[in-house]
């Protein structure tokens, strides 16, 4: 029987860039699309994603998005791509 992990967030939440990344992950965007939209390098996105997963105690991007919905950071029907800077 699978027992779900308890949702815990380290370091008191996430920043604006991390929230934008979660929104883009929810839309299935890859690190290259995120890098372009956020005006960052793909390697930076990769690093930020790893830090975000650690902060959320998530196993992968899908798990991170699920946690974001659970915490109310993302709401159904409101996830849209951020405007390019």
C-alpha positions in Angstrom: 0.0 0.0 0.0 1.3 3.4 -1.0 1.5 6.0 1.8 1.6 9.6 0.5 4.3 11.8 1.8 3.4 14.6 4.1 3.6 18.0 2.3 6.3 20.1 4.0 7.9 23.2 2.6 11.4 24.2 3.6 12.7 27.7 4.1 9.3 29.4 4.3 8.0 29.2 0.8 9.2 30.0 -2.7 10.1 33.1 -4.7 8.4 34.6 -7.7 10.7 32.9 -10.2 10.1 29.5 -8.6 6.3 30.1 -8.8 6.6 30.9 -12.5 8.6 27.8 -13.0 5.9 25.7 -11.2 3.2 27.2 -13.5 5.3 26.4 -16.6 5.9 22.8 -15.3 2.2 22.5 -14.8 1.8 23.3 -18.5 4.4 20.7 -19.5 7.1 23.2 -20.5 10.7 22.0 -20.7 13.8 23.7 -19.3 14.5 25.3 -22.6 11.1 26.9 -22.9 11.3 28.1 -19.3 14.8 29.5 -19.9 13.6 31.5 -22.9 10.4 32.8 -21.1 12.3 33.7 -17.9 15.4 35.1 -19.7 17.7 32.5 -18.0 20.1 29.8 -19.2 18.8 26.3 -19.4 21.5 25.2 -16.9 20.2 27.8 -14.5 16.7 26.5 -14.9 18.0 23.0 -14.2 19.7 24.2 -11.0 16.6 26.2 -9.8 14.4 23.2 -10.5 16.6 20.9 -8.4 16.5 23.5 -5.5 12.7 23.8 -5.9 12.2 20.1 -5.7 14.4 20.0 -2.5 12.6 22.9 -1.0 9.2 21.2 -1.6 10.5 17.7 -0.7 9.3 16.6 -4.1 10.4 13.5 -6.0 10.1 15.1 -9.5 8.4 18.0 -11.3 5.0 16.3 -11.4 5.2 15.8 -7.6 6.2 19.5 -7.2 3.2 20.7 -9.2 0.9 18.5 -7.2 2.3 20.0 -4.0 1.9 23.5 -5.4 -1.8 22.7 -6.0 -2.2 21.2 -2.5 -0.7 24.3 -1.0 -2.9 26.6 -3.1 0.0 28.2 -5.0 -1.6 27.0 -8.2 -5.3 27.0 -8.9 -7.1 25.0 -11.6 -7.9 27.0 -14.7 -5.6 29.9 -13.7 -2.2 28.5 -14.9 -1.0 30.5 -17.9 2.4 31.1 -19.4 4.3 34.1 -18.0 4.9 37.0 -20.4 8.5 37.2 -21.7 10.6 39.9 -20.0 
